[in-house]
Amino acid sequence: MAKKDRQRTAAAQANAQPKEEKPATLKDLLRPDVLDKLKATAQDLKSAEEKRREDLRKREEDARKAEQKRLDNDFEYLLNNSKMDWRSNK
């Protein structure tokens, strides 16, 4: 029981000490209008990167579709990749 009391008093003393001020950060030092401008620029960059990635994904998907369409019209490819089980077509 005495051990618990010592822990409680140590925790109470730690909480009773005045909190030290943290050093000023860059965010605190910047003017609000500059900070807003930086945030807007960061958001613009993020949206531009997202758009670039989406465009790249779409181009890759279109290229895959075009290649598949070309292969579907290639008789040799269809012959090599067809199942040779003609009994299912009787």
C-alpha positions in Angstrom: 0.0 0.0 0.0 2.8 2.4 0.8 4.4 1.7 -2.6 1.2 2.8 -4.3 1.1 6.0 -2.2 4.7 6.8 -3.2 3.7 6.3 -6.9 0.7 8.5 -6.5 2.7 11.3 -4.8 5.4 11.1 -7.5 2.9 11.4 -10.2 1.2 14.3 -8.5 4.5 16.1 -8.0 5.3 15.6 -11.7 1.9 17.2 -12.7 2.3 20.0 -10.2 5.6 21.3 -11.8 5.0 24.2 -14.1 5.2 23.2 -17.8 8.0 24.7 -19.7 7.2 26.5 -22.9 8.2 24.8 -26.1 10.5 26.5 -28.5 8.8 28.4 -31.3 8.3 26.4 -34.5 8.5 27.7 -38.0 4.7 27.5 -38.2 4.5 29.9 -35.2 7.0 32.3 -36.7 5.3 32.6 -40.2 2.6 35.1 -40.9 -0.8 33.5 -41.4 -1.1 34.7 -45.0 2.3 33.1 -45.9 1.3 29.9 -44.2 -2.0 29.9 -46.1 -0.2 30.4 -49.3 2.2 27.5 -48.5 -0.7 25.2 -47.7 -2.5 26.1 -50.9 0.7 25.5 -52.9 1.1 22.1 -51.2 -2.5 21.2 -52.0 -2.0 22.2 -55.7 1.1 20.1 -55.9 -0.7 17.1 -54.4 -3.6 17.4 -56.8 -1.2 17.8 -59.8 0.7 14.7 -58.8 -2.6 12.8 -58.3 -3.8 13.9 -61.8 -0.4 12.9 -63.3 -0.7 9.4 -61.7 -4.3 9.0 -62.9 -3.3 10.0 -66.5 -0.4 7.6 -66.4 -2.6 4.8 -65.2 -5.2 5.5 -67.9 -2.5 5.5 -70.6 -1.2 2.2 -69.4 -4.7 0.7 -69.3 -5.4 2.0 -72.9 -2.2 0.5 -74.1 -3.1 -2.9 -72.5 -6.5 -2.8 -74.2 -5.0 -1.9 -77.6 -2.5 -4.7 -77.3 -5.2 -7.2 -76.4 -7.3 -6.0 -79.3 -4.3 -6.5 -81.6 -3.7 -10.0 -80.3 -7.4 -10.9 -80.7 -7.1 -10.1 -84.4 -3.9 -12.1 -84.8 -4.8 -15.6 -86.1 -1.4 -17.1 -85.0 -1.9 -15.9 -81.4 -5.5 -17.2 -81.2 -4.4 -20.6 -82.7 -1.5 -21.0 -80.2 -3.6 -20.0 -77.2 -6.8 -21.9 -78.0 -7.8 -25.1 -76.3 -7.4 -28.0 -78.6 -10.3 -29.9 -77.1 -12.6 -30.1 -80.0 -14.9 -32.6 -78.3 -16.5 -29.7 -76.4 -17.7 -28.1 -79.7 -19.5 -31.2 -81.1 
